[in-house]
Amino acid sequence: MIPPEPAAEKPQNPTQPVTVAAMGAISAVGADTAQTAASVRAGLSAYQESDYCNREGSSMIMALVPDDALPPLDQELLKETRLTGRQQRILRLHGAALQPMIEQLGDQPVPLMLAAPEKQFGRRTVVSDTFLTPLAVQTKLNIDFNNSYVYPYGRAAGFFALEAAMLLLEQNICTQVLVAGADTYLDMQLLAMLDREERVLAQETMDGFAPGEGAAAILLKKSDGNGVKIYPPGIAQEPGHRYSEQPYKGEGLSNAISQALVYGNAPVKTVMAGLTGEHFGAKEWGVSVVRNRKQLDEDFNIMHPVDCFGDCGAALGLMLMQLAITGLRGGYLPGPVLAWSSSEHDPRAAVYIER
C-alpha cells in the first residue's frame, strides 16, 4: 500500500500544480459538493441538539448527515464483525461521496490517497491500510493498492494526501489520482473524551465545537495551465499542540502557510479557514496573519465553513479545497484562495489555489 520509492533523479517533493477532474462530497448541509457549497455560501447551519448528552445532562450540539442520505452498508461487510460502528459509518460516508466518480473512473485501477481520522493517545488507529479493502467493497472502486496510502492525521490529513497524489503525478506513475477523506464523531468513547475536556458545544459549554461528519473526494490530474490550479501544500508541525507540554506559539500553522504562499502569484483574497470555533485555534491563525501579511490582500475575506457543517475531522481539508474550487469556478469567490487546517496534534497544513 506504500507508494513506490521515487527514482533518484525525481524530486522528493511536488513542484507543479494540479487540476481537478471531478469532485464528490457529502456533509451535514449538502448531499453533494454543489449543494454543500451553496449552503455554506448562504450561511446555512446544520447545528442542532443531538440525542447525545454531556455529563451535565445537556444535549450536545452536533451537525450530522441524515442517516437516510447515506447508502446502506454492503451486505458482505455486514458480516464483518471486526468493523466498529464508526468504521461502518465512515464507509457509508465514503460511498456517498465517491458514487458520482465511479462511472467516470471505469475499470482502470486508480491510486487512492486516503485522509483518515487522527489517532488518539491510548486508542487504536481508526483507519489503517487494511481499511482500503472494505472501502473497495463498499464503493466498488477499483483501487490500485500498490500505489495507495492512508494518512491518519485528522483535519490536516487531506493536505498530506494531496501532496502524495501530486508526487505520483509528477513521477508519471499514473495519469490521475483520487484523494478522499471521511470522518465522523459518532463514537461514544470519543465523545466522552471530548466531554471530559469540556470541548463539545452545549448549553453550558460555549468554548467548544460542534462535532460533525462528512466525506469529500477529489480526482486529480496534471494541470494544463487552464482552469483552477492547486499548488503543492505547505506542511509543518506545531510542537505546542493541544496535547503537548511544550509552549503553544502558533508557529506550525504560520510555517505551513508560508510554504504554501511560496507559489503565490498574487495576494490571497479569500481564506478558507479550518477554525472550529474553539478559542485555542485563534492564536495560531493570528500569528500566521502577522507573519504572512505581505502575501494577504489588505481586504481579504475569511470564511468559516465549520460554522455550517460542523467539524468533519479528516474530511475537513478536502472539503475546504472543494469549496475554494467551486467558488473560483463559479466566479463568486475572489481569488486566489488560501485553505488551511490544523489537527489535534502537531500536523498543520495549507494550500494556495488560483484560477
Secondary structure, DSSP 8 states (H G I E B T S, - for coil): -------TTS-SS--S-EEEEEEEEEBTTBSSHHHHHHHHHHT----EEEEEE-TTS-EEEEB---GGGS----HHHHT-TT--HHHHHHHHHHHHHHHHHHHHHTTS-B-EEEE-----TTS--SS-GGGHHHHHHHH---B-GGG-EEE--GGGHHHHHHHHHHHHHHTTS-S-EEEEEEEE---HHHHHHHHHTT-B-BTTB-S-B-BBEEEEEEEEEE--SSS-EE---EEEE-TT-TT-SS----HHHHHHHHHHGGG-SS-EEEEE----S-THHHHHHHHHHHHTGGGEEEEEEEE-THHHH-B-GGGHHHHHHHHHHHHHHHT-S-SSEEEEEE-SSSEEEEEEEE-
